[in-house]
Amino acid sequence: MPQLGWSTAKWKEFFEKIGIPASLWFKVKELRDQVRDAEIRVDEYDDVNDQLSAWKLSGVDYGSNTDDDGKIYVKLTDTSGTRKVELFSDSGQTSKVAEGSRSGDGSITLSEANSSGLSGSVTVTYSADDSNIYLKPRVGLFKQIQDMSEDDDADSELKRSFYTTFNRLISDLERNMSRIESLLDGAVMTWVGEKTKCHSTSVGGPDVTQTGGTVSVDFTDILGWLKDCMEDESSAQSLKKGSPSASAVTADADNSGKGTISNITLYDGARSARITFRCIDETIGSEYFEVTARYDEDGSQESAEYYAYVKSDFASPTLGIKTAKVTRTITDSGAESDHFSDWSISGETSSNTDAGKIYCKYTASTKLLELFSKDSRDADYLVANGTWDGVDGSTVTLAEQNASGMSGSVKVSQVSGADPADTSDLEVNLNVFSKEDVFFFDITEGTAKGQELFWRLWDMTLPSADSPTIPDGIFNRGF
């Protein structure tokens, strides 16, 4: 494996060179975003205990519901488990502009106070009272232009001129971002390859493949080599961990199938986005989903490299998804169903199930559990069976029958000390997915600039740590 034998100081010097154009790229991007942003973004300061997050504000009016410097002052208190957040337009906290409360931690809705026009929300994770926090809302120029009053034709003409000029400015800034990206992707990556003695002259990055429904990722060429070099040093090198997060998965209320997206982990550079899994093929046993992202930053959409197949490992460097899996929720019903749990079925098809349903028969004298593809439960339709050993809570292995292709397992338990009785009424529903079944979750991106840079340009993540050897400020330093 590659081991350059560099000291941490030399690695820091190496990344400082990359940080020169990177810092310029971030500054230009920040200016572009400030110009075109039609939303209000909130910067929080002095929240030393990290108690408040996910700020959203509307109705910001500089100098009216903020102080003359655009600051809003925060007071967080707790009384018998009721969290309260108050916002003020003055540092002395006498002019209240919004407030809200709730029992326990979670999202608080902020309502205007004293006809300030300011409202919003914030998420609280309380540990101590605090009156030292303050906010600086950032209102994009497009938002300010939208909010301009138009009292006469002169106002309207000025507003149109602003739009025209700032649209041109955005185009100029995006062209300059592209120039810096070309520098990073060209001369800088060539230099990286030469300095690390890489065997390849291609930039490379993630190589995504799919075999039998399972998606796997490898990292190749200069970027893959750089990753290996950092990991294999005697003192492993790392950038700051990005720590993006994923919300809980939501299933569309109209879904036919039951299940979720499980085992979600994210690459460090994953961007804030709504991730949607939409079923586009309902072939039982190999249902698959189109996976797309709609990015919060600009509303643009992007598709994953491959489809996500049910019960198969999925990944998408493009969308920032390191691991995920579409899983079904298997349910059972009928007589004695309370004795059976933790069903696992493999090899299911339209031939060995009844549109995803399986019909069971249990014989108490022999402890034999039989699975059938038809509710008649005739021997010709037997697809799997297994025998319980009589031990409470033990697992029965279900073996294929009649070359059905199906196998699986199930846990059998006593109920109130009694074994399951004879039954021909037990049914298992695999809750297979149908076209247009949808799941979605939201990604909230992290704050590590180094990881953001490598992800935005190359869909690449480098080794990371909570206490990195490479300071993150290298990638977004001042001039």
PEPE-V404030 format. One record per helix or strand of 3 or more residues. SS is the DSSP state (@ for helix, = for strand). FROM is the first residue (numbers start at 1). LEN is the number of residues. If there is no record, write none. Layout:
BEGIN
SS_FROM_LEN, SS_FROM_LEN
END
This chain:
BEGIN
@_8_29, =_40_6, =_52_7, =_71_9, =_82_7, =_96_8, =_106_7, =_119_6, =_134_6, @_141_6, @_153_43, =_205_7, =_214_7, @_221_12, =_259_8, =_273_9, =_288_8, =_301_3, =_308_3, =_313_4, @_317_3, =_321_8, =_331_3, @_337_3, =_340_7, =_357_7, =_368_5, @_379_3, =_382_6, =_394_7, =_407_6, =_427_3, =_438_7, @_449_10, @_472_5
END
